[in-house]
């Protein structure tokens, strides 16, 4: 399917300088997003190299993209997909009068102690992004969604859709916890608004 006005650029998130193309970083085009690998719970249990597999790619890909942005003076604002994982996991107790909002930060020490490697990867990546953009004069806005769900385009289930599927087919029961689901189309709209609206700022 052809997308009118769309331009595709090949790049590797973990390859430094891979995004050093001025046409790909045009001011009218939002910079590419960085990423954190999201692995299934079985891998979280059995993969002994998980810490390096999650944290290094998350931080390095974020800094690689931002490094390319910093080389293009026309790029004034960057919108990064962070996560509720960088907000929620502080180890502080929750009570009915506690509000969890964008002012809360996950605690890296708590995440590491609790072996919450994905949460740690997103927290460290966002922290590095704020540090880098402050040092390089780039206006940063971060979006912190929960579990992003979407109409399936591929023949296999992704991690978040699989969570819902297991509830539907009865292989799991709904846990006594709060799940923060958001439609990917709403996340995309949030990115566009954060990129285009001059008043958007922060998290």
Secondary structure in CASP SS format (residue, H / E / C, confidence):
PFRMAT SS
TARGET T0000
AUTHOR 0000-0000-0000
METHOD secondary structure of the structure
MODEL  1
X C 1.00
X C 1.00
X C 1.00
X C 1.00
X C 1.00
X C 1.00
X C 1.00
X C 1.00
X C 1.00
X C 1.00
X C 1.00
X C 1.00
X C 1.00
X C 1.00
X C 1.00
X C 1.00
X C 1.00
X C 1.00
X C 1.00
X C 1.00
X C 1.00
X C 1.00
X C 1.00
X C 1.00
X C 1.00
X C 1.00
X C 1.00
X C 1.00
X C 1.00
X C 1.00
X C 1.00
X C 1.00
X C 1.00
X C 1.00
X C 1.00
X C 1.00
X C 1.00
X C 1.00
X C 1.00
X C 1.00
X H 1.00
X H 1.00
X H 1.00
X H 1.00
X H 1.00
X H 1.00
X C 1.00
X C 1.00
X C 1.00
X H 1.00
X H 1.00
X H 1.00
X H 1.00
X H 1.00
X H 1.00
X H 1.00
X H 1.00
X H 1.00
X H 1.00
X H 1.00
X H 1.00
X H 1.00
X H 1.00
X H 1.00
X H 1.00
X H 1.00
X H 1.00
X H 1.00
X H 1.00
X H 1.00
X C 1.00
X C 1.00
X C 1.00
X C 1.00
X C 1.00
X C 1.00
X E 1.00
X E 1.00
X E 1.00
X E 1.00
X E 1.00
X C 1.00
X C 1.00
X C 1.00
X H 1.00
X H 1.00
X H 1.00
X H 1.00
X C 1.00
X C 1.00
X C 1.00
X C 1.00
X C 1.00
X C 1.00
X C 1.00
X C 1.00
X C 1.00
X C 1.00
X C 1.00
X C 1.00
X C 1.00
X C 1.00
X C 1.00
X C 1.00
X C 1.00
X C 1.00
X C 1.00
X H 1.00
X H 1.00
X H 1.00
X H 1.00
X H 1.00
X H 1.00
X C 1.00
X C 1.00
X C 1.00
X H 1.00
X H 1.00
X H 1.00
X H 1.00
X H 1.00
X H 1.00
X H 1.00
X H 1.00
X H 1.00
X H 1.00
X H 1.00
X H 1.00
X H 1.00
X H 1.00
X H 1.00
X H 1.00
X H 1.00
X H 1.00
X H 1.00
X C 1.00
X C 1.00
X C 1.00
X E 1.00
X E 1.00
X E 1.00
X E 1.00
X E 1.00
X C 1.00
X C 1.00
X C 1.00
X E 1.00
X E 1.00
X E 1.00
X C 1.00
X C 1.00
X C 1.00
X C 1.00
X C 1.00
X C 1.00
X C 1.00
X C 1.00
X C 1.00
X H 1.00
X H 1.00
X H 1.00
X H 1.00
X H 1.00
X H 1.00
X H 1.00
X H 1.00
X H 1.00
X H 1.00
X C 1.00
X C 1.00
X C 1.00
X C 1.00
X C 1.00
X C 1.00
X C 1.00
X C 1.00
X C 1.00
X C 1.00
X C 1.00
X C 1.00
X E 1.00
X E 1.00
X E 1.00
X H 1.00
X H 1.00
X H 1.00
X H 1.00
X H 1.00
X H 1.00
X H 1.00
X H 1.00
X H 1.00
X H 1.00
X H 1.00
X H 1.00
X H 1.00
X C 1.00
X C 1.00
X C 1.00
X C 1.00
X C 1.00
X E 1.00
X C 1.00
END
